[in-house]
Amino acid sequence: MGKSEGVPEKVAWVLVRDGRVLVTRCRGVDVFYFPGGKREPGESDAETLAREIAEELRSRVDTATMVHVGTFETRRDDGRTEFRMICYTAEYTGPLVASMEIEESDWFGYGDRARVSAVDQMVFDALHASGRLP
């Protein structure tokens, strides 16, 4: 998927383990987010996800195992898309070690939903509805 309509996009990694999801919090902010980030010019979703996870968590995402979880959008009052997050699951190798830009990583259950951003809450809801995040 490519950037369209000038809408800011993020490619995110959804790692579910034992009914909990991995989230991170950047330095200086209170809200947690799914790991990932913005695509650089010319990058595919796979390239973006691999680069961002290596930068944030010092792990290697196996892009051959990527599965699209969903694309989630927040909307402005006028109905236009404000932000788009394209989410994937994928296997990985290496330790999950937070880089300098990450203050904290944690495993959240559905009960922690209020501690993540609005678009991340949509992913929590989808995972909960599918039974992956009880």
N, CA, C and O atoms as a Tinker XYZ file with bonds, in Angstrom:
   536  protein
     1  N      0.845000   -1.176000    0.000000    73     2
     2  CA     0.000000    0.000000    0.000000    64     1     3
     3  C      0.883000    1.230000    0.000000    63     2     4     5
     4  O      1.934000    1.238000    0.641000    81     3
     5  N      0.482000    2.244000   -0.693000    73     3     6
     6  CA     1.275000    3.445000   -0.761000    64     5     7
     7  C      0.561000    4.615000   -0.124000    63     6     8     9
     8  O     -0.642000    4.569000    0.137000    81     7
     9  N      1.307000    5.642000    0.116000    73     7    10
    10  CA     0.743000    6.848000    0.700000    64     9    11
    11  C     -0.169000    7.499000   -0.324000    63    10    12    13
    12  O      0.189000    7.627000   -1.495000    81    11
    13  N     -1.351000    7.910000    0.121000    73    11    14
    14  CA    -2.288000    8.549000   -0.785000    64    13    15
    15  C     -2.907000    9.759000   -0.111000    63    14    16    17
    16  O     -2.969000    9.833000    1.116000    81    15
    17  N     -3.360000   10.696000   -0.909000    73    15    18
    18  CA    -4.102000   11.861000   -0.454000    64    17    19
    19  C     -3.344000   12.695000    0.570000    63    18    20    21
    20  O     -3.960000   13.507000    1.259000    81    19
    21  N     -2.030000   12.527000    0.696000    73    19    22
    22  CA    -1.273000   13.280000    1.679000    64    21    23
    23  C     -1.580000   12.903000    3.117000    63    22    24    25
    24  O     -1.271000   13.661000    4.036000    81    23
    25  N     -2.180000   11.750000    3.319000    73    23    26
    26  CA    -2.535000   11.287000    4.663000    64    25    27
    27  C     -1.300000   10.682000    5.322000    63    26    28    29
    28  O     -0.661000    9.809000    4.735000    81    27
    29  N     -0.951000   11.127000    6.526000    73    27    30
    30  CA     0.176000   10.504000    7.225000    64    29    31
    31  C     -0.098000    9.022000    7.475000    63    30    32    33
    32  O     -1.198000    8.645000    7.880000    81    31
    33  N      0.908000    8.192000    7.232000    73    31    34
    34  CA     0.770000    6.750000    7.412000    64    33    35
    35  C      1.886000    6.205000    8.283000    63    34    36    37
    36  O      2.993000    6.741000    8.324000    81    35
    37  N      1.563000    5.124000    8.979000    73    35    38
    38  CA     2.535000    4.383000    9.767000    64    37    39
    39  C      2.377000    2.914000    9.415000    63    38    40    41
    40  O      1.258000    2.424000    9.258000    81    39
    41  N      3.490000    2.215000    9.294000    73    39    42
    42  CA     3.486000    0.762000    9.144000    64    41    43
    43  C      3.820000    0.204000   10.522000    63    42    44    45
    44  O      4.858000    0.535000   11.095000    81    43
    45  N      2.936000   -0.647000   11.057000    73    43    46
    46  CA     3.084000   -1.103000   12.438000    64    45    47
    47  C      3.171000   -2.619000   12.531000    63    46    48    49
    48  O      2.624000   -3.352000   11.707000    81    47
    49  N      3.868000   -3.055000   13.550000    73    47    50
    50  CA     4.051000   -4.479000   13.845000    64    49    51
    51  C      3.142000   -4.861000   14.999000    63    50    52    53
    52  O      3.203000   -4.260000   16.072000    81    51
    53  N      2.305000   -5.853000   14.780000    73    51    54
    54  CA     1.405000   -6.355000   15.812000    64    53    55
    55  C      1.921000   -7.729000   16.228000    63    54    56    57
    56  O      1.745000   -8.719000   15.518000    81    55
    57  N      2.554000   -7.765000   17.381000    73    55    58
    58  CA     3.102000   -9.008000   17.915000    64    57    59
    59  C      2.239000   -9.436000   19.096000    63    58    60    61
    60  O      2.223000   -8.782000   20.139000    81    59
    61  N      1.519000  -10.549000   18.918000    73    59    62
    62  CA     0.637000  -11.076000   19.961000    64    61    63
    63  C      1.303000  -12.296000   20.569000    63    62    64    65
    64  O      1.749000  -13.201000   19.864000    81    63
    65  N      1.361000  -12.301000   21.899000    73    63    66
    66  CA     1.949000  -13.435000   22.612000    64    65    67
    67  C      1.131000  -13.666000   23.885000    63    66    68    69
    68  O      0.971000  -12.764000   24.707000    81    67
    69  N      0.622000  -14.875000   24.030000    73    67    70
    70  CA    -0.127000  -15.247000   25.239000    64    69    71
    71  C     -1.251000  -14.265000   25.557000    63    70    72    73
    72  O     -1.455000  -13.901000   26.715000    81    71
    73  N     -1.979000  -13.839000   24.527000    73    71    74
    74  CA    -3.117000  -12.954000   24.730000    64    73    75
    75  C     -2.765000  -11.522000   25.073000    63    74    76    77
    76  O     -3.600000  -10.778000   25.588000    81    75
    77  N     -1.532000  -11.132000   24.788000    73    75    78
    78  CA    -1.086000   -9.760000   25.035000    64    77    79
    79  C     -0.336000   -9.269000   23.794000    63    78    80    81
    80  O      0.174000  -10.071000   23.011000    81    79
    81  N     -0.276000   -7.959000   23.626000    73    79    82
    82  CA     0.422000   -7.387000   22.473000    64    81    83
    83  C      1.591000   -6.523000   22.937000    63    82    84    85
    84  O      1.550000   -5.898000   23.997000    81    83
    85  N      2.623000   -6.508000   22.115000    73    83    86
    86  CA     3.800000   -5.695000   22.395000    64    85    87
    87  C      3.522000   -4.245000   22.007000    63    86    88    89
    88  O      3.080000   -3.962000   20.894000    81    87
    89  N      3.784000   -3.339000   22.936000    73    87    90
    90  CA     3.652000   -1.905000   22.672000    64    89    91
    91  C      4.907000   -1.200000   23.171000    63    90    92    93
    92  O      5.642000   -1.723000   24.009000    81    91
    93  N      5.132000   -0.021000   22.647000    73    91    94
    94  CA     6.300000    0.761000   23.045000    64    93    95
    95  C      5.878000    2.190000   23.364000    63    94    96    97
    96  O      4.823000    2.660000   22.937000    81    95
    97  N      6.722000    2.857000   24.118000    73    95    98
    98  CA     6.497000    4.264000   24.452000    64    97    99
    99  C      7.797000    5.011000   24.202000    63    98   100   101
   100  O      8.848000    4.661000   24.738000    81    99
   101  N      7.704000    6.040000   23.384000    73    99   102
   102  CA     8.885000    6.860000   23.085000    64   101   103
   103  C      9.188000    7.784000   24.256000    63   102   104   105
   104  O      8.319000    8.099000   25.069000    81   103
   105  N     10.418000    8.199000   24.317000    73   103   106
   106  CA    10.836000    9.131000   25.373000    64   105   107
   107  C     10.012000   10.414000   25.286000    63   106   108   109
   108  O      9.785000   10.953000   24.203000    81   107
   109  N      9.572000   10.889000   26.446000    73   107   110
   110  CA     8.869000   12.165000   26.506000    64   109   111
   111  C      7.375000   12.112000   26.238000    63   110   112   113
   112  O      6.725000   13.157000   26.227000    81   111
   113  N      6.808000   10.930000   26.022000    73   111   114
   114  CA     5.361000   10.814000   25.811000    64   113   115
   115  C      4.783000    9.800000   26.798000    63   114   116   117
   116  O      5.489000    8.921000   27.294000    81   115
   117  N      3.489000    9.940000   27.072000    73   115   118
   118  CA     2.828000    9.055000   28.028000    64   117   119
   119  C      2.087000    7.905000   27.361000    63   118   120   121
   120  O      1.825000    6.882000   27.994000    81   119
   121  N      1.752000    8.069000   26.093000    73   119   122
   122  CA     0.928000    7.099000   25.376000    64   121   123
   123  C      1.809000    6.017000   24.762000    63   122   124   125
   124  O      2.922000    6.291000   24.313000    81   123
   125  N      1.301000    4.784000   24.746000    73   123   126
   126  CA     1.994000    3.663000   24.116000    64   125   127
   127  C      1.475000    3.477000   22.692000    63   126   128   129
   128  O      0.346000    3.850000   22.373000    81   127
   129  N      2.321000    2.896000   21.848000    73   127   130
   130  CA     2.004000    2.663000   20.440000    64   129   131
   131  C      2.516000    1.290000   20.030000    63   130   132   133
   132  O      3.398000    0.717000   20.670000    81   131
   133  N      1.936000    0.774000   18.941000    73   131   134
   134  CA     2.524000   -0.414000   18.332000    64   133   135
   135  C      3.854000   -0.001000   17.712000    63   134   136   137
   136  O      3.950000    1.093000   17.157000    81   135
   137  N      4.878000   -0.842000   17.789000    73   135   138
   138  CA     6.158000   -0.504000   17.166000    64   137   139
   139  C      6.003000   -0.352000   15.650000    63   138   140   141
   140  O      5.178000   -1.019000   15.026000    81   139
   141  N      6.798000    0.521000   15.084000    73   139   142
   142  CA     6.759000    0.763000   13.645000    64   141   143
   143  C      7.036000    2.223000   13.365000    63   142   144   145
   144  O      7.512000    2.953000   14.235000    81   143
   145  N      6.736000    2.647000   12.148000    73   143   146
   146  CA     6.981000    4.037000   11.823000    64   145   147
   147  C      6.635000    4.382000   10.395000    63   146   148   149
   148  O      6.048000    3.591000    9.656000    81   147
   149  N      7.021000    5.598000   10.032000    73   147   150
   150  CA     6.711000    6.122000    8.701000    64   149   151
   151  C      7.655000    5.544000    7.666000    63   150   152   153
   152  O      8.828000    5.286000    7.934000    81   151
   153  N      7.107000    5.349000    6.478000    73   151   154
   154  CA     7.900000    4.828000    5.373000    64   153   155
   155  C      8.749000    5.956000    4.796000    63   154   156   157
   156  O      8.311000    7.102000    4.704000    81   155
   157  N      9.959000    5.606000    4.415000    73   155   158
   158  CA    10.836000    6.553000    3.739000    64   157   159
   159  C     10.557000    6.477000    2.243000    63   158   160   161
   160  O     10.033000    5.470000    1.766000    81   159
   161  N     10.899000    7.529000    1.490000    73   159   162
   162  CA    10.604000    7.531000    0.056000    64   161   163
   163  C     11.106000    6.264000   -0.638000    63   162   164   165
   164  O     12.261000    5.869000   -0.480000    81   163
   165  N     10.222000    5.643000   -1.402000    73   163   166
   166  CA    10.568000    4.457000   -2.175000    64   165   167
   167  C     10.501000    3.146000   -1.416000    63   166   168   169
   168  O     10.672000    2.084000   -2.015000    81   167
   169  N     10.254000    3.191000   -0.108000    73   167   170
   170  CA    10.205000    1.958000    0.681000    64   169   171
   171  C      8.864000    1.244000    0.527000    63   170   172   173
   172  O      7.816000    1.875000    0.390000    81   171
   173  N      8.925000   -0.073000    0.554000    73   171   174
   174  CA     7.714000   -0.890000    0.629000    64   173   175
   175  C      7.324000   -1.018000    2.096000    63   174   176   177
   176  O      8.083000   -0.634000    2.986000    81   175
   177  N      6.132000   -1.560000    2.341000    73   175   178
   178  CA     5.725000   -1.808000    3.724000    64   177   179
   179  C      6.709000   -2.755000    4.406000    63   178   180   181
   180  O      7.067000   -2.546000    5.565000    81   179
   181  N      7.145000   -3.790000    3.696000    73   179   182
   182  CA     8.079000   -4.768000    4.271000    64   181   183
   183  C      9.407000   -4.109000    4.639000    63   182   184   185
   184  O      9.950000   -4.360000    5.715000    81   183
   185  N      9.920000   -3.278000    3.761000    73   183   186
   186  CA    11.184000   -2.586000    4.041000    64   185   187
   187  C     11.039000   -1.638000    5.229000    63   186   188   189
   188  O     11.925000   -1.543000    6.078000    81   187
   189  N      9.909000   -0.941000    5.271000    73   187   190
   190  CA     9.660000   -0.016000    6.376000    64   189   191
   191  C      9.591000   -0.758000    7.697000    63   190   192   193
   192  O     10.224000   -0.362000    8.675000    81   191
   193  N      8.816000   -1.841000    7.724000    73   191   194
   194  CA     8.660000   -2.590000    8.966000    64   193   195
   195  C      9.995000   -3.159000    9.438000    63   194   196   197
   196  O     10.328000   -3.069000   10.619000    81   195
   197  N     10.750000   -3.737000    8.527000    73   195   198
   198  CA    12.052000   -4.309000    8.892000    64   197   199
   199  C     12.983000   -3.238000    9.452000    63   198   200   201
   200  O     13.632000   -3.456000   10.475000    81   199
   201  N     13.054000   -2.095000    8.798000    73   199   202
   202  CA    13.935000   -1.010000    9.247000    64   201   203
   203  C     13.500000   -0.477000   10.607000    63   202   204   205
   204  O     14.323000   -0.311000   11.507000    81   203
   205  N     12.212000   -0.211000   10.752000    73   203   206
   206  CA    11.714000    0.375000   12.000000    64   205   207
   207  C     11.897000   -0.558000   13.197000    63   206   208   209
   208  O     12.277000   -0.108000   14.277000    81   207
   209  N     11.633000   -1.845000   13.016000    73   207   210
   210  CA    11.772000   -2.785000   14.131000    64   209   211
   211  C     13.247000   -2.964000   14.491000    63   210   212   213
   212  O     13.586000   -3.102000   15.667000    81   211
   213  N     14.114000   -2.962000   13.496000    73   211   214
   214  CA    15.553000   -3.022000   13.778000    64   213   215
   215  C     15.992000   -1.783000   14.565000    63   214   216   217
   216  O     16.776000   -1.887000   15.508000    81   215
   217  N     15.480000   -0.608000   14.171000    73   215   218
   218  CA    15.845000    0.636000   14.847000    64   217   219
   219  C     15.283000    0.706000   16.264000    63   218   220   221
   220  O     15.988000    1.106000   17.191000    81   219
   221  N     14.017000    0.320000   16.439000    73   219   222
   222  CA    13.344000    0.495000   17.727000    64   221   223
   223  C     13.619000   -0.632000   18.716000    63   222   224   225
   224  O     13.777000   -0.388000   19.912000    81   223
   225  N     13.675000   -1.873000   18.216000    73   223   226
   226  CA    13.733000   -3.029000   19.117000    64   225   227
   227  C     14.912000   -3.955000   18.860000    63   226   228   229
   228  O     15.024000   -5.011000   19.482000    81   227
   229  N     15.791000   -3.561000   17.944000    73   227   230
   230  CA    17.009000   -4.327000   17.649000    64   229   231
   231  C     16.727000   -5.791000   17.286000    63   230   232   233
   232  O     17.518000   -6.685000   17.589000    81   231
   233  N     15.594000   -6.010000   16.638000    73   231   234
   234  CA    15.207000   -7.351000   16.193000    64   233   235
   235  C     15.041000   -7.357000   14.686000    63   234   236   237
   236  O     14.870000   -6.309000   14.063000    81   235
   237  N     15.093000   -8.546000   14.107000    73   235   238
   238  CA    14.958000   -8.700000   12.663000    64   237   239
   239  C     13.606000   -9.322000   12.354000    63   238   240   241
   240  O     13.331000  -10.456000   12.746000    81   239
   241  N     12.768000   -8.580000   11.653000    73   239   242
   242  CA    11.470000   -9.088000   11.219000    64   241   243
   243  C     11.677000   -9.934000    9.973000    63   242   244   245
   244  O     12.369000   -9.521000    9.042000    81   243
   245  N     11.078000  -11.114000    9.956000    73   243   246
   246  CA    11.122000  -11.977000    8.777000    64   245   247
   247  C     10.006000  -11.524000    7.842000    63   246   248   249
   248  O      8.851000  -11.919000    8.003000    81   247
   249  N     10.359000  -10.694000    6.867000    73   247   250
   250  CA     9.347000  -10.097000    5.995000    64   249   251
   251  C      8.595000  -11.130000    5.166000    63   250   252   253
   252  O      7.488000  -10.856000    4.701000    81   251
   253  N      9.173000  -12.307000    4.973000    73   251   254
   254  CA     8.478000  -13.364000    4.226000    64   253   255
   255  C      7.274000  -13.898000    4.995000    63   254   256   257
   256  O      6.397000  -14.536000    4.412000    81   255
   257  N      7.227000  -13.638000    6.304000    73   255   258
   258  CA     6.118000  -14.135000    7.128000    64   257   259
   259  C      5.080000  -13.057000    7.425000    63   258   260   261
   260  O      4.138000  -13.299000    8.180000    81   259
   261  N      5.242000  -11.873000    6.841000    73   259   262
   262  CA     4.305000  -10.776000    7.119000    64   261   263
   263  C      2.895000  -11.125000    6.666000    63   262   264   265
   264  O      2.683000  -11.615000    5.557000    81   263
   265  N      1.931000  -10.861000    7.551000    73   263   266
   266  CA     0.508000  -11.038000    7.242000    64   265   267
   267  C     -0.199000   -9.736000    7.610000    63   266   268   269
   268  O     -0.054000   -9.229000    8.723000    81   267
   269  N     -0.960000   -9.207000    6.666000    73   267   270
   270  CA    -1.685000   -7.954000    6.893000    64   269   271
   271  C     -2.807000   -8.192000    7.901000    63   270   272   273
   272  O     -3.690000   -9.018000    7.670000    81   271
   273  N     -2.771000   -7.475000    9.006000    73   271   274
   274  CA    -3.795000   -7.570000   10.051000    64   273   275
   275  C     -4.966000   -6.665000    9.715000    63   274   276   277
   276  O     -6.122000   -7.013000    9.955000    81   275
   277  N     -4.663000   -5.510000    9.163000    73   275   278
   278  CA    -5.699000   -4.546000    8.816000    64   277   279
   279  C     -5.102000   -3.169000    8.635000    63   278   280   281
   280  O     -3.961000   -2.908000    9.017000    81   279
   281  N     -5.896000   -2.295000    8.046000    73   279   282
   282  CA    -5.531000   -0.895000    7.892000    64   281   283
   283  C     -6.558000   -0.095000    8.673000    63   282   284   285
   284  O     -7.762000   -0.253000    8.474000    81   283
   285  N     -6.083000    0.757000    9.553000    73   283   286
   286  CA    -6.945000    1.470000   10.483000    64   285   287
   287  C     -6.749000    2.964000   10.289000    63   286   288   289
   288  O     -5.624000    3.435000   10.122000    81   287
   289  N     -7.854000    3.710000   10.311000    73   287   290
   290  CA    -7.796000    5.143000   10.051000    64   289   291
   291  C     -8.568000    5.925000   11.103000    63   290   292   293
   292  O     -9.655000    5.531000   11.527000    81   291
   293  N     -7.981000    7.042000   11.513000    73   291   294
   294  CA    -8.733000    8.002000   12.312000    64   293   295
   295  C     -9.261000    9.050000   11.347000    63   294   296   297
   296  O     -8.666000    9.315000   10.302000    81   295
   297  N    -10.390000    9.640000   11.718000    73   295   298
   298  CA   -11.047000   10.611000   10.839000    64   297   299
   299  C    -11.196000   11.959000   11.534000    63   298   300   301
   300  O    -11.328000   12.050000   12.755000    81   299
   301  N    -11.168000   12.989000   10.716000    73   299   302
   302  CA   -11.422000   14.344000   11.200000    64   301   303
   303  C    -12.931000   14.537000   11.329000    63   302   304   305
   304  O    -13.714000   13.689000   10.901000    81   303
   305  N    -13.324000   15.647000   11.915000    73   303   306
   306  CA   -14.751000   15.953000   12.061000    64   305   307
   307  C    -15.463000   16.034000   10.717000    63   306   308   309
   308  O    -16.655000   15.739000   10.627000    81   307
   309  N    -14.738000   16.434000    9.671000    73   307   310
   310  CA   -15.358000   16.545000    8.346000    64   309   311
   311  C    -15.372000   15.213000    7.592000    63   310   312   313
   312  O    -15.791000   15.161000    6.436000    81   311
   313  N    -14.916000   14.141000    8.240000    73   311   314
   314  CA   -14.955000   12.811000    7.634000    64   313   315
   315  C    -13.706000   12.419000    6.869000    63   314   316   317
   316  O    -13.554000   11.261000    6.480000    81   315
   317  N    -12.811000   13.370000    6.650000    73   315   318
   318  CA   -11.580000   13.040000    5.929000    64   317   319
   319  C    -10.635000   12.244000    6.819000    63   318   320   321
   320  O    -10.632000   12.392000    8.041000    81   319
   321  N     -9.835000   11.397000    6.179000    73   319   322
   322  CA    -8.873000   10.593000    6.926000    64   321   323
   323  C     -7.792000   11.496000    7.501000    63   322   324   325
   324  O     -7.208000   12.323000    6.802000    81   323
   325  N     -7.539000   11.315000    8.803000    73   323   326
   326  CA    -6.524000   12.102000    9.493000    64   325   327
   327  C     -5.196000   11.355000    9.572000    63   326   328   329
   328  O     -4.129000   11.947000    9.412000    81   327
   329  N     -5.273000   10.036000    9.823000    73   327   330
   330  CA    -4.081000    9.215000   10.007000    64   329   331
   331  C     -4.417000    7.783000    9.628000    63   330   332   333
   332  O     -5.528000    7.312000    9.873000    81   331
   333  N     -3.454000    7.095000    9.029000    73   331   334
   334  CA    -3.659000    5.704000    8.597000    64   333   335
   335  C     -2.523000    4.848000    9.151000    63   334   336   337
   336  O     -1.349000    5.207000    9.059000    81   335
   337  N     -2.903000    3.700000    9.733000    73   335   338
   338  CA    -1.904000    2.762000   10.239000    64   337   339
   339  C     -2.144000    1.406000    9.580000    63   338   340   341
   340  O     -3.230000    0.834000    9.673000    81   339
   341  N     -1.107000    0.909000    8.915000    73   339   342
   342  CA    -1.154000   -0.362000    8.197000    64   341   343
   343  C     -0.427000   -1.379000    9.063000    63   342   344   345
   344  O      0.771000   -1.251000    9.314000    81   343
   345  N     -1.160000   -2.391000    9.517000    73   343   346
   346  CA    -0.636000   -3.309000   10.533000    64   345   347
   347  C     -0.354000   -4.696000    9.981000    63   346   348   349
   348  O     -1.110000   -5.235000    9.172000    81   347
   349  N      0.752000   -5.256000   10.441000    73   347   350
   350  CA     1.175000   -6.596000   10.031000    64   349   351
   351  C      1.637000   -7.395000   11.244000    63   350   352   353
   352  O      2.177000   -6.845000   12.204000    81   351
   353  N      1.413000   -8.699000   11.177000    73   351   354
   354  CA     2.107000   -9.618000   12.066000    64   353   355
   355  C      3.297000  -10.142000   11.274000    63   354   356   357
   356  O      3.299000  -10.106000   10.044000    81   355
   357  N      4.296000  -10.623000   11.979000    73   355   358
   358  CA     5.460000  -11.229000   11.332000    64   357   359
   359  C      6.291000  -11.918000   12.396000    63   358   360   361
   360  O      6.325000  -11.495000   13.552000    81   359
   361  N      6.955000  -12.977000   11.991000    73   359   362
   362  CA     7.898000  -13.633000   12.887000    64   361   363
   363  C      9.167000  -12.780000   12.955000    63   362   364   365
   364  O      9.404000  -11.926000   12.101000    81   363
   365  N      9.965000  -13.027000   13.977000    73   363   366
   366  CA    11.184000  -12.236000   14.149000    64   365   367
   367  C     12.277000  -13.095000   14.766000    63   366   368   369
   368  O     12.023000  -14.172000   15.306000    81   367
   369  N     13.490000  -12.589000   14.670000    73   367   370
   370  CA    14.630000  -13.209000   15.347000    64   369   371
   371  C     15.356000  -12.129000   16.130000    63   370   372   373
   372  O     15.297000  -10.944000   15.802000    81   371
   373  N     16.038000  -12.570000   17.165000    73   371   374
   374  CA    16.785000  -11.636000   17.997000    64   373   375
   375  C     15.994000  -11.221000   19.213000    63   374   376   377
   376  O     14.791000  -11.465000   19.309000    81   375
   377  N     16.683000  -10.592000   20.137000    73   375   378
   378  CA    16.018000  -10.140000   21.360000    64   377   379
   379  C     15.177000   -8.897000   21.084000    63   378   380   381
   380  O     15.437000   -8.160000   20.133000    81   379
   381  N     14.187000   -8.674000   21.905000    73   379   382
   382  CA    13.397000   -7.446000   21.825000    64   381   383
   383  C     13.990000   -6.466000   22.834000    63   382   384   385
   384  O     13.594000   -6.428000   23.999000    81   383
   385  N     14.944000   -5.679000   22.356000    73   383   386
   386  CA    15.673000   -4.750000   23.217000    64   385   387
   387  C     15.382000   -3.331000   22.747000    63   386   388   389
   388  O     15.652000   -2.985000   21.597000    81   387
   389  N     14.836000   -2.521000   23.627000    73   387   390
   390  CA    14.482000   -1.150000   23.277000    64   389   391
   391  C     15.722000   -0.325000   22.956000    63   390   392   393
   392  O     16.731000   -0.396000   23.658000    81   391
   393  N     15.630000    0.454000   21.890000    73   391   394
   394  CA    16.719000    1.350000   21.499000    64   393   395
   395  C     16.645000    2.631000   22.321000    63   394   396   397
   396  O     15.782000    2.773000   23.188000    81   395
   397  N     17.538000    3.546000   22.048000    73   395   398
   398  CA    17.590000    4.814000   22.783000    64   397   399
   399  C     16.316000    5.642000   22.606000    63   398   400   401
   400  O     15.939000    6.386000   23.511000    81   399
   401  N     15.643000    5.525000   21.449000    73   399   402
   402  CA    14.440000    6.333000   21.228000    64   401   403
   403  C     13.228000    5.789000   21.980000    63   402   404   405
   404  O     12.226000    6.488000   22.127000    81   403
   405  N     13.310000    4.559000   22.452000    73   403   406
   406  CA    12.200000    3.922000   23.161000    64   405   407
   407  C     12.461000    3.982000   24.663000    63   406   408   409
   408  O     13.472000    3.475000   25.151000    81   407
   409  N     11.551000    4.597000   25.373000    73   407   410
   410  CA    11.655000    4.692000   26.831000    64   409   411
   411  C     11.271000    3.371000   27.489000    63   410   412   413
   412  O     11.873000    2.951000   28.478000    81   411
   413  N     10.241000    2.719000   26.910000    73   411   414
   414  CA     9.701000    1.536000   27.566000    64   413   415
   415  C      8.961000    0.671000   26.553000    63   414   416   417
   416  O      8.324000    1.180000   25.630000    81   415
   417  N      9.052000   -0.629000   26.735000    73   415   418
   418  CA     8.202000   -1.557000   25.987000    64   417   419
   419  C      7.468000   -2.403000   27.016000    63   418   420   421
   420  O      7.955000   -2.611000   28.128000    81   419
   421  N      6.287000   -2.891000   26.633000    73   419   422
   422  CA     5.479000   -3.658000   27.575000    64   421   423
   423  C      4.533000   -4.554000   26.789000    63   422   424   425
   424  O      4.370000   -4.397000   25.579000    81   423
   425  N      3.920000   -5.482000   27.483000    73   423   426
   426  CA     2.922000   -6.386000   26.909000    64   425   427
   427  C      1.576000   -5.998000   27.497000    63   426   428   429
   428  O      1.369000   -6.108000   28.705000    81   427
   429  N      0.656000   -5.544000   26.645000    73   427   430
   430  CA    -0.650000   -5.069000   27.096000    64   429   431
   431  C     -1.738000   -6.063000   26.734000    63   430   432   433
   432  O     -1.709000   -6.693000   25.677000    81   431
   433  N     -2.696000   -6.187000   27.639000    73   431   434
   434  CA    -3.923000   -6.914000   27.368000    64   433   435
   435  C     -5.009000   -5.928000   26.971000    63   434   436   437
   436  O     -4.778000   -4.719000   26.951000    81   435
   437  N     -6.186000   -6.438000   26.656000    73   435   438
   438  CA    -7.274000   -5.559000   26.230000    64   437   439
   439  C     -7.629000   -4.549000   27.317000    63   438   440   441
   440  O     -8.055000   -3.436000   27.007000    81   439
   441  N     -7.464000   -4.912000   28.566000    73   439   442
   442  CA    -7.757000   -4.007000   29.670000    64   441   443
   443  C     -6.872000   -2.773000   29.704000    63   442   444   445
   444  O     -7.191000   -1.808000   30.398000    81   443
   445  N     -5.774000   -2.785000   28.974000    73   443   446
   446  CA    -4.854000   -1.644000   28.907000    64   445   447
   447  C     -5.164000   -0.717000   27.739000    63   446   448   449
   448  O     -4.406000    0.216000   27.474000    81   447
   449  N     -6.249000   -0.959000   27.052000    73   447   450
   450  CA    -6.616000   -0.240000   25.830000    64   449   451
   451  C     -6.548000    1.281000   25.991000    63   450   452   453
   452  O     -6.111000    1.971000   25.069000    81   451
   453  N     -6.961000    1.808000   27.114000    73   451   454
   454  CA    -6.992000    3.261000   27.325000    64   453   455
   455  C     -5.597000    3.879000   27.350000    63   454   456   457
   456  O     -5.470000    5.101000   27.273000    81   455
   457  N     -4.569000    3.078000   27.453000    73   455   458
   458  CA    -3.193000    3.589000   27.553000    64   457   459
   459  C     -2.508000    3.735000   26.193000    63   458   460   461
   460  O     -1.349000    4.144000   26.126000    81   459
   461  N     -3.223000    3.399000   25.098000    73   459   462
   462  CA    -2.643000    3.502000   23.758000    64   461   463
   463  C     -3.365000    4.590000   22.964000    63   462   464   465
   464  O     -4.427000    5.064000   23.367000    81   463
   465  N     -2.782000    4.978000   21.839000    73   463   466
   466  CA    -3.346000    6.036000   20.995000    64   465   467
   467  C     -4.692000    5.619000   20.403000    63   466   468   469
   468  O     -5.055000    4.443000   20.434000    81   467
   469  N     -5.426000    6.590000   19.868000    73   467   470
   470  CA    -6.760000    6.335000   19.308000    64   469   471
   471  C     -6.725000    5.293000   18.192000    63   470   472   473
   472  O     -7.562000    4.391000   18.172000    81   471
   473  N     -5.783000    5.399000   17.274000    73   471   474
   474  CA    -5.730000    4.435000   16.172000    64   473   475
   475  C     -5.308000    3.057000   16.685000    63   474   476   477
   476  O     -5.778000    2.038000   16.181000    81   475
   477  N     -4.435000    3.023000   17.672000    73   475   478
   478  CA    -4.036000    1.747000   18.267000    64   477   479
   479  C     -5.218000    1.091000   18.987000    63   478   480   481
   480  O     -5.326000   -0.135000   19.015000    81   479
   481  N     -6.100000    1.903000   19.564000    73   479   482
   482  CA    -7.298000    1.363000   20.205000    64   481   483
   483  C     -8.169000    0.613000   19.197000    63   482   484   485
   484  O     -8.807000   -0.380000   19.546000    81   483
   485  N     -8.197000    1.081000   17.960000    73   483   486
   486  CA    -8.950000    0.381000   16.910000    64   485   487
   487  C     -8.372000   -1.012000   16.672000    63   486   488   489
   488  O     -9.116000   -1.971000   16.471000    81   487
   489  N     -7.054000   -1.119000   16.696000    73   487   490
   490  CA    -6.396000   -2.416000   16.516000    64   489   491
   491  C     -6.708000   -3.312000   17.711000    63   490   492   493
   492  O     -7.008000   -4.494000   17.540000    81   491
   493  N     -6.638000   -2.762000   18.908000    73   491   494
   494  CA    -7.006000   -3.522000   20.106000    64   493   495
   495  C     -8.418000   -4.085000   19.958000    63   494   496   497
   496  O     -8.660000   -5.253000   20.260000    81   495
   497  N     -9.357000   -3.241000   19.486000    73   495   498
   498  CA   -10.743000   -3.687000   19.320000    64   497   499
   499  C    -10.854000   -4.820000   18.305000    63   498   500   501
   500  O    -11.579000   -5.789000   18.528000    81   499
   501  N    -10.137000   -4.698000   17.191000    73   499   502
   502  CA   -10.173000   -5.742000   16.158000    64   501   503
   503  C     -9.579000   -7.047000   16.682000    63   502   504   505
   504  O    -10.120000   -8.123000   16.428000    81   503
   505  N     -8.485000   -6.957000   17.402000    73   503   506
   506  CA    -7.864000   -8.160000   17.970000    64   505   507
   507  C     -8.762000   -8.786000   19.030000    63   506   508   509
   508  O     -8.843000  -10.010000   19.135000    81   507
   509  N     -9.431000   -7.956000   19.811000    73   507   510
   510  CA   -10.354000   -8.447000   20.835000    64   509   511
   511  C    -11.542000   -9.160000   20.178000    63   510   512   513
   512  O    -11.939000  -10.244000   20.606000    81   511
   513  N    -12.102000   -8.539000   19.138000    73   511   514
   514  CA   -13.249000   -9.129000   18.435000    64   513   515
   515  C    -12.895000  -10.468000   17.800000    63   514   516   517
   516  O    -13.746000  -11.350000   17.689000    81   515
   517  N    -11.638000  -10.621000   17.383000    73   515   518
   518  CA   -11.208000  -11.875000   16.748000    64   517   519
   519  C    -10.793000  -12.932000   17.769000    63   518   520   521
   520  O    -10.495000  -14.069000   17.400000    81   519
   521  N    -10.772000  -12.563000   19.048000    73   519   522
   522  CA   -10.386000  -13.501000   20.095000    64   521   523
   523  C     -8.893000  -13.587000   20.351000    63   522   524   525
   524  O     -8.455000  -14.370000   21.193000    81   523
   525  N     -8.109000  -12.798000   19.641000    73   523   526
   526  CA    -6.650000  -12.844000   19.808000    64   525   527
   527  C     -6.169000  -12.026000   20.997000    63   526   528   529
   528  O     -5.056000  -12.221000   21.487000    81   527
   529  N     -7.014000  -11.110000   21.458000    73   527   530
   530  CA    -6.673000  -10.266000   22.602000    64   529   531
   531  C     -7.863000  -10.299000   23.561000    63   530   532   533
   532  O     -8.720000   -9.416000   23.537000    81   531
   533  N     -7.902000  -11.340000   24.410000    73   531   534
   534  CA    -9.082000  -11.520000   25.284000    64   533   535
   535  C     -9.254000  -10.392000   26.296000    63   534   536
   536  O    -10.196000  -10.412000   27.089000    81   535
